[in-house]
Amino acid sequence: MAALEREQVVLAMKRCRGVKAQAAEALGVSRPTLDRKLAEYGIDWLAE
């Protein structure tokens, strides 16, 4: 389940060209929640 969530976060960040507010909205989460998910999964979206 975590792998699926991680992939969704990465895809949202790519689709929104790194604009976290837009990616969070697309995922249906708050900006702070997105920040926590990025940290939790060790996502450096520029490197993805």
PDB file with SEQRES, HELIX, SHEET and CRYST1 records, atoms N, CA, C and O in Angstrom:
SEQRES   1 A   48  MET ALA ALA LEU GLU ARG GLU GLN VAL VAL LEU ALA MET          
SEQRES   2 A   48  LYS ARG CYS ARG GLY VAL LYS ALA GLN ALA ALA GLU ALA          
SEQRES   3 A   48  LEU GLY VAL SER ARG PRO THR LEU ASP ARG LYS LEU ALA          
SEQRES   4 A   48  GLU TYR GLY ILE ASP TRP LEU ALA GLU                          
HELIX    1 AA1 ALA A    2  ARG A   15  1                                  14    
HELIX    2 AA2 LYS A   20  LEU A   27  1                                   8    
HELIX    3 AA3 ARG A   31  GLU A   40  1                                  10    
HELIX    4 AA4 TRP A   45  ALA A   47  5                                   3    
CRYST1    1.000    1.000    1.000  90.00  90.00  90.00 P 1           1          
ATOM      1  N   MET A   1       0.831  -1.195   0.000  1.00  0.00           N  
ATOM      2  CA  MET A   1       0.000   0.000   0.000  1.00  0.00           C  
ATOM      3  C   MET A   1       0.873   1.254   0.000  1.00  0.00           C  
ATOM      4  O   MET A   1       0.564   2.226  -0.690  1.00  0.00           O  
ATOM      5  N   ALA A   2       1.951   1.236   0.764  1.00  0.00           N  
ATOM      6  CA  ALA A   2       2.836   2.396   0.830  1.00  0.00           C  
ATOM      7  C   ALA A   2       3.476   2.677  -0.527  1.00  0.00           C  
ATOM      8  O   ALA A   2       3.666   3.836  -0.896  1.00  0.00           O  
ATOM      9  N   ALA A   3       3.806   1.632  -1.260  1.00  0.00           N  
ATOM     10  CA  ALA A   3       4.419   1.820  -2.578  1.00  0.00           C  
ATOM     11  C   ALA A   3       3.449   2.505  -3.524  1.00  0.00           C  
ATOM     12  O   ALA A   3       3.854   3.352  -4.319  1.00  0.00           O  
ATOM     13  N   LEU A   4       2.182   2.152  -3.449  1.00  0.00           N  
ATOM     14  CA  LEU A   4       1.160   2.777  -4.286  1.00  0.00           C  
ATOM     15  C   LEU A   4       0.997   4.256  -3.921  1.00  0.00           C  
ATOM     16  O   LEU A   4       0.925   5.119  -4.795  1.00  0.00           O  
ATOM     17  N   GLU A   5       0.942   4.524  -2.633  1.00  0.00           N  
ATOM     18  CA  GLU A   5       0.804   5.912  -2.186  1.00  0.00           C  
ATOM     19  C   GLU A   5       2.014   6.739  -2.618  1.00  0.00           C  
ATOM     20  O   GLU A   5       1.870   7.873  -3.075  1.00  0.00           O  
ATOM     21  N   ARG A   6       3.192   6.168  -2.471  1.00  0.00           N  
ATOM     22  CA  ARG A   6       4.414   6.874  -2.872  1.00  0.00           C  
ATOM     23  C   ARG A   6       4.372   7.213  -4.361  1.00  0.00           C  
ATOM     24  O   ARG A   6       4.702   8.329  -4.763  1.00  0.00           O  
ATOM     25  N   GLU A   7       3.965   6.244  -5.168  1.00  0.00           N  
ATOM     26  CA  GLU A   7       3.886   6.463  -6.612  1.00  0.00           C  
ATOM     27  C   GLU A   7       2.874   7.552  -6.955  1.00  0.00           C  
ATOM     28  O   GLU A   7       3.111   8.359  -7.854  1.00  0.00           O  
ATOM     29  N   GLN A   8       1.754   7.579  -6.248  1.00  0.00           N  
ATOM     30  CA  GLN A   8       0.741   8.610  -6.494  1.00  0.00           C  
ATOM     31  C   GLN A   8       1.283   9.999  -6.153  1.00  0.00           C  
ATOM     32  O   GLN A   8       1.012  10.965  -6.866  1.00  0.00           O  
ATOM     33  N   VAL A   9       2.038  10.097  -5.078  1.00  0.00           N  
ATOM     34  CA  VAL A   9       2.636  11.377  -4.693  1.00  0.00           C  
ATOM     35  C   VAL A   9       3.626  11.829  -5.764  1.00  0.00           C  
ATOM     36  O   VAL A   9       3.626  12.992  -6.167  1.00  0.00           O  
ATOM     37  N   VAL A  10       4.460  10.914  -6.216  1.00  0.00           N  
ATOM     38  CA  VAL A  10       5.442  11.249  -7.262  1.00  0.00           C  
ATOM     39  C   VAL A  10       4.735  11.701  -8.534  1.00  0.00           C  
ATOM     40  O   VAL A  10       5.118  12.707  -9.131  1.00  0.00           O  
ATOM     41  N   LEU A  11       3.714  10.969  -8.950  1.00  0.00           N  
ATOM     42  CA  LEU A  11       2.987  11.328 -10.166  1.00  0.00           C  
ATOM     43  C   LEU A  11       2.316  12.691 -10.044  1.00  0.00           C  
ATOM     44  O   LEU A  11       2.333  13.481 -10.988  1.00  0.00           O  
ATOM     45  N   ALA A  12       1.727  12.966  -8.888  1.00  0.00           N  
ATOM     46  CA  ALA A  12       1.074  14.263  -8.680  1.00  0.00           C  
ATOM     47  C   ALA A  12       2.090  15.395  -8.743  1.00  0.00           C  
ATOM     48  O   ALA A  12       1.824  16.443  -9.331  1.00  0.00           O  
ATOM     49  N   MET A  13       3.252  15.182  -8.137  1.00  0.00           N  
ATOM     50  CA  MET A  13       4.288  16.214  -8.176  1.00  0.00           C  
ATOM     51  C   MET A  13       4.757  16.456  -9.606  1.00  0.00           C  
ATOM     52  O   MET A  13       4.991  17.600  -9.995  1.00  0.00           O  
ATOM     53  N   LYS A  14       4.896  15.397 -10.385  1.00  0.00           N  
ATOM     54  CA  LYS A  14       5.311  15.551 -11.783  1.00  0.00           C  
ATOM     55  C   LYS A  14       4.248  16.280 -12.584  1.00  0.00           C  
ATOM     56  O   LYS A  14       4.558  17.206 -13.334  1.00  0.00           O  
ATOM     57  N   ARG A  15       2.993  15.868 -12.432  1.00  0.00           N  
ATOM     58  CA  ARG A  15       1.901  16.484 -13.180  1.00  0.00           C  
ATOM     59  C   ARG A  15       1.748  17.964 -12.851  1.00  0.00           C  
ATOM     60  O   ARG A  15       1.399  18.772 -13.712  1.00  0.00           O  
ATOM     61  N   CYS A  16       2.013  18.303 -11.603  1.00  0.00           N  
ATOM     62  CA  CYS A  16       1.855  19.695 -11.155  1.00  0.00           C  
ATOM     63  C   CYS A  16       3.164  20.468 -11.235  1.00  0.00           C  
ATOM     64  O   CYS A  16       3.267  21.586 -10.728  1.00  0.00           O  
ATOM     65  N   ARG A  17       4.159  19.868 -11.872  1.00  0.00           N  
ATOM     66  CA  ARG A  17       5.466  20.491 -12.087  1.00  0.00           C  
ATOM     67  C   ARG A  17       6.078  21.032 -10.787  1.00  0.00           C  
ATOM     68  O   ARG A  17       6.684  22.103 -10.758  1.00  0.00           O  
ATOM     69  N   GLY A  18       5.900  20.258  -9.725  1.00  0.00           N  
ATOM     70  CA  GLY A  18       6.533  20.596  -8.456  1.00  0.00           C  
ATOM     71  C   GLY A  18       5.803  21.615  -7.617  1.00  0.00           C  
ATOM     72  O   GLY A  18       6.283  21.985  -6.545  1.00  0.00           O  
ATOM     73  N   VAL A  19       4.645  22.085  -8.078  1.00  0.00           N  
ATOM     74  CA  VAL A  19       3.875  23.052  -7.288  1.00  0.00           C  
ATOM     75  C   VAL A  19       3.125  22.258  -6.221  1.00  0.00           C  
ATOM     76  O   VAL A  19       2.118  21.604  -6.492  1.00  0.00           O  
ATOM     77  N   LYS A  20       3.645  22.338  -5.014  1.00  0.00           N  
ATOM     78  CA  LYS A  20       3.125  21.496  -3.933  1.00  0.00           C  
ATOM     79  C   LYS A  20       1.660  21.764  -3.626  1.00  0.00           C  
ATOM     80  O   LYS A  20       0.912  20.825  -3.356  1.00  0.00           O  
ATOM     81  N   ALA A  21       1.234  23.006  -3.660  1.00  0.00           N  
ATOM     82  CA  ALA A  21      -0.163  23.327  -3.367  1.00  0.00           C  
ATOM     83  C   ALA A  21      -1.086  22.645  -4.376  1.00  0.00           C  
ATOM     84  O   ALA A  21      -2.132  22.117  -3.999  1.00  0.00           O  
ATOM     85  N   GLN A  22      -0.713  22.654  -5.636  1.00  0.00           N  
ATOM     86  CA  GLN A  22      -1.532  22.004  -6.666  1.00  0.00           C  
ATOM     87  C   GLN A  22      -1.496  20.488  -6.519  1.00  0.00           C  
ATOM     88  O   GLN A  22      -2.522  19.824  -6.672  1.00  0.00           O  
ATOM     89  N   ALA A  23      -0.334  19.942  -6.226  1.00  0.00           N  
ATOM     90  CA  ALA A  23      -0.216  18.501  -6.047  1.00  0.00           C  
ATOM     91  C   ALA A  23      -1.041  18.037  -4.849  1.00  0.00           C  
ATOM     92  O   ALA A  23      -1.712  17.007  -4.913  1.00  0.00           O  
ATOM     93  N   ALA A  24      -0.992  18.787  -3.774  1.00  0.00           N  
ATOM     94  CA  ALA A  24      -1.780  18.436  -2.587  1.00  0.00           C  
ATOM     95  C   ALA A  24      -3.267  18.456  -2.913  1.00  0.00           C  
ATOM     96  O   ALA A  24      -4.006  17.558  -2.509  1.00  0.00           O  
ATOM     97  N   GLU A  25      -3.705  19.470  -3.637  1.00  0.00           N  
ATOM     98  CA  GLU A  25      -5.110  19.560  -4.018  1.00  0.00           C  
ATOM     99  C   GLU A  25      -5.509  18.381  -4.902  1.00  0.00           C  
ATOM    100  O   GLU A  25      -6.578  17.797  -4.719  1.00  0.00           O  
ATOM    101  N   ALA A  26      -4.656  18.035  -5.854  1.00  0.00           N  
ATOM    102  CA  ALA A  26      -4.936  16.911  -6.748  1.00  0.00           C  
ATOM    103  C   ALA A  26      -5.051  15.594  -5.973  1.00  0.00           C  
ATOM    104  O   ALA A  26      -5.837  14.716  -6.331  1.00  0.00           O  
ATOM    105  N   LEU A  27      -4.263  15.474  -4.917  1.00  0.00           N  
ATOM    106  CA  LEU A  27      -4.284  14.256  -4.103  1.00  0.00           C  
ATOM    107  C   LEU A  27      -5.386  14.275  -3.051  1.00  0.00           C  
ATOM    108  O   LEU A  27      -5.685  13.249  -2.439  1.00  0.00           O  
ATOM    109  N   GLY A  28      -5.990  15.443  -2.842  1.00  0.00           N  
ATOM    110  CA  GLY A  28      -7.041  15.555  -1.839  1.00  0.00           C  
ATOM    111  C   GLY A  28      -6.515  15.596  -0.424  1.00  0.00           C  
ATOM    112  O   GLY A  28      -7.178  15.149   0.511  1.00  0.00           O  
ATOM    113  N   VAL A  29      -5.302  16.143  -0.269  1.00  0.00           N  
ATOM    114  CA  VAL A  29      -4.697  16.281   1.063  1.00  0.00           C  
ATOM    115  C   VAL A  29      -4.253  17.719   1.260  1.00  0.00           C  
ATOM    116  O   VAL A  29      -4.207  18.501   0.311  1.00  0.00           O  
ATOM    117  N   SER A  30      -3.928  18.061   2.493  1.00  0.00           N  
ATOM    118  CA  SER A  30      -3.440  19.406   2.778  1.00  0.00           C  
ATOM    119  C   SER A  30      -1.972  19.518   2.378  1.00  0.00           C  
ATOM    120  O   SER A  30      -1.288  18.514   2.184  1.00  0.00           O  
ATOM    121  N   ARG A  31      -1.514  20.734   2.263  1.00  0.00           N  
ATOM    122  CA  ARG A  31      -0.105  20.962   1.922  1.00  0.00           C  
ATOM    123  C   ARG A  31       0.816  20.382   2.992  1.00  0.00           C  
ATOM    124  O   ARG A  31       1.801  19.729   2.647  1.00  0.00           O  
ATOM    125  N   PRO A  32       0.529  20.599   4.299  1.00  0.00           N  
ATOM    126  CA  PRO A  32       1.391  19.980   5.315  1.00  0.00           C  
ATOM    127  C   PRO A  32       1.415  18.446   5.235  1.00  0.00           C  
ATOM    128  O   PRO A  32       2.447  17.825   5.491  1.00  0.00           O  
ATOM    129  N   THR A  33       0.281  17.845   4.881  1.00  0.00           N  
ATOM    130  CA  THR A  33       0.246  16.390   4.731  1.00  0.00           C  
ATOM    131  C   THR A  33       1.123  15.957   3.573  1.00  0.00           C  
ATOM    132  O   THR A  33       1.840  14.962   3.674  1.00  0.00           O  
ATOM    133  N   LEU A  34       1.073  16.693   2.472  1.00  0.00           N  
ATOM    134  CA  LEU A  34       1.938  16.372   1.336  1.00  0.00           C  
ATOM    135  C   LEU A  34       3.399  16.488   1.739  1.00  0.00           C  
ATOM    136  O   LEU A  34       4.208  15.626   1.394  1.00  0.00           O  
ATOM    137  N   ASP A  35       3.744  17.541   2.464  1.00  0.00           N  
ATOM    138  CA  ASP A  35       5.129  17.700   2.926  1.00  0.00           C  
ATOM    139  C   ASP A  35       5.556  16.517   3.786  1.00  0.00           C  
ATOM    140  O   ASP A  35       6.682  16.037   3.657  1.00  0.00           O  
ATOM    141  N   ARG A  36       4.672  16.042   4.660  1.00  0.00           N  
ATOM    142  CA  ARG A  36       4.984  14.881   5.503  1.00  0.00           C  
ATOM    143  C   ARG A  36       5.187  13.628   4.647  1.00  0.00           C  
ATOM    144  O   ARG A  36       6.095  12.839   4.909  1.00  0.00           O  
ATOM    145  N   LYS A  37       4.355  13.446   3.639  1.00  0.00           N  
ATOM    146  CA  LYS A  37       4.478  12.279   2.771  1.00  0.00           C  
ATOM    147  C   LYS A  37       5.781  12.326   1.971  1.00  0.00           C  
ATOM    148  O   LYS A  37       6.444  11.303   1.800  1.00  0.00           O  
ATOM    149  N   LEU A  38       6.141  13.499   1.487  1.00  0.00           N  
ATOM    150  CA  LEU A  38       7.402  13.634   0.760  1.00  0.00           C  
ATOM    151  C   LEU A  38       8.578  13.250   1.666  1.00  0.00           C  
ATOM    152  O   LEU A  38       9.494  12.547   1.239  1.00  0.00           O  
ATOM    153  N   ALA A  39       8.545  13.710   2.903  1.00  0.00           N  
ATOM    154  CA  ALA A  39       9.616  13.385   3.852  1.00  0.00           C  
ATOM    155  C   ALA A  39       9.570  11.907   4.241  1.00  0.00           C  
ATOM    156  O   ALA A  39      10.604  11.242   4.296  1.00  0.00           O  
ATOM    157  N   GLU A  40       8.363  11.398   4.510  1.00  0.00           N  
ATOM    158  CA  GLU A  40       8.194  10.003   4.943  1.00  0.00           C  
ATOM    159  C   GLU A  40       8.738   9.028   3.907  1.00  0.00           C  
ATOM    160  O   GLU A  40       9.379   8.037   4.257  1.00  0.00           O  
ATOM    161  N   TYR A  41       8.484   9.309   2.639  1.00  0.00           N  
ATOM    162  CA  TYR A  41       8.922   8.412   1.576  1.00  0.00           C  
ATOM    163  C   TYR A  41      10.272   8.803   0.999  1.00  0.00           C  
ATOM    164  O   TYR A  41      10.757   8.160   0.067  1.00  0.00           O  
ATOM    165  N   GLY A  42      10.880   9.843   1.537  1.00  0.00           N  
ATOM    166  CA  GLY A  42      12.190  10.261   1.056  1.00  0.00           C  
ATOM    167  C   GLY A  42      12.166  10.673  -0.404  1.00  0.00           C  
ATOM    168  O   GLY A  42      13.096  10.388  -1.157  1.00  0.00           O  
ATOM    169  N   ILE A  43      11.099  11.344  -0.792  1.00  0.00           N  
ATOM    170  CA  ILE A  43      10.929  11.730  -2.193  1.00  0.00           C  
ATOM    171  C   ILE A  43      11.618  13.052  -2.455  1.00  0.00           C  
ATOM    172  O   ILE A  43      11.293  14.083  -1.866  1.00  0.00           O  
ATOM    173  N   ASP A  44      12.586  12.985  -3.364  1.00  0.00           N  
ATOM    174  CA  ASP A  44      13.183  14.194  -3.922  1.00  0.00           C  
ATOM    175  C   ASP A  44      12.624  14.229  -5.335  1.00  0.00           C  
ATOM    176  O   ASP A  44      13.217  13.675  -6.260  1.00  0.00           O  
ATOM    177  N   TRP A  45      11.486  14.880  -5.495  1.00  0.00           N  
ATOM    178  CA  TRP A  45      10.725  14.758  -6.733  1.00  0.00           C  
ATOM    179  C   TRP A  45      11.521  15.188  -7.967  1.00  0.00           C  
ATOM    180  O   TRP A  45      11.226  14.724  -9.068  1.00  0.00           O  
ATOM    181  N   LEU A  46      12.503  16.046  -7.818  1.00  0.00           N  
ATOM    182  CA  LEU A  46      13.313  16.452  -8.958  1.00  0.00           C  
ATOM    183  C   LEU A  46      14.155  15.285  -9.479  1.00  0.00           C  
ATOM    184  O   LEU A  46      14.505  15.240 -10.658  1.00  0.00           O  
ATOM    185  N   ALA A  47      14.474  14.352  -8.595  1.00  0.00           N  
ATOM    186  CA  ALA A  47      15.304  13.214  -8.975  1.00  0.00           C  
ATOM    187  C   ALA A  47      14.465  12.045  -9.490  1.00  0.00           C  
ATOM    188  O   ALA A  47      15.005  11.082 -10.036  1.00  0.00           O  
ATOM    189  N   GLU A  48      13.164  12.129  -9.319  1.00  0.00           N  
ATOM    190  CA  GLU A  48      12.279  11.014  -9.709  1.00  0.00           C  
ATOM    191  C   GLU A  48      12.120  10.951 -11.209  1.00  0.00           C  
ATOM    192  O   GLU A  48      11.414  10.081 -11.719  1.00  0.00           O  
TER     193      GLU A  48                                                      
END                                                                             
